[in-house]
Amino acid sequence: MLTRKEFHVGDKVFLYHSRLKLFTEKLRSRWIGPFVVSNIFPYGAVEITSLEINKVLKVNGHRLKPFYEGWTTKLTASVELAEPIYKE
C-alpha cells in the first residue's frame, strides 16, 4: 500500500540528493533543501526553485518529500515562585 505524494504550487519540499556512494557518510543527511514547488508537469515531474540561489530544477516527484515547518507557540505564560515557608 503506497500512498501517492501530492504537491501543490508553493509547497516547500526536500530533495533527495543521490550522489555517488564511494564513502559511507552515515551521519550526513541525504535530503537537501528546502525548495519551493513552482510548476507541476504530468507523469510525476515537478519543477522546484531553490530558496537560497533561485536555481530552477526539474526533478522526478519520487525524489521529493514535504517540508514541515516546526510548530511555534506564541502564547507563553510565566509563573513566579515564592520562597517556601517552613514551620518549626
Steps between C-alpha positions, in 0.01 A plus 500: 500500500693800374345841530540748219673826590312808393679830469348839426659815364653692792566197723840466663676167436829318562696343212673162531864551401615174340873537471762238426541290814874425508537602863240423762370816660279365769435823686444724198146552380422418138209745490583855389286806490248643560377573149172654382281323243460735203333277240354149476520302177307185407636153583668606825752762388527803729681829451653639819679825581778537757437754775869590537624546143171506299614211277221312319514119484270251330498174699302183545229532764618178669818680609302758703349496846296773671675753721315551828587817685524475875214597722522837661342587830401862524319486831732442793426542867752563773450410864704656777570273793523629855740376765352207696395568860608227744337471843711379787 
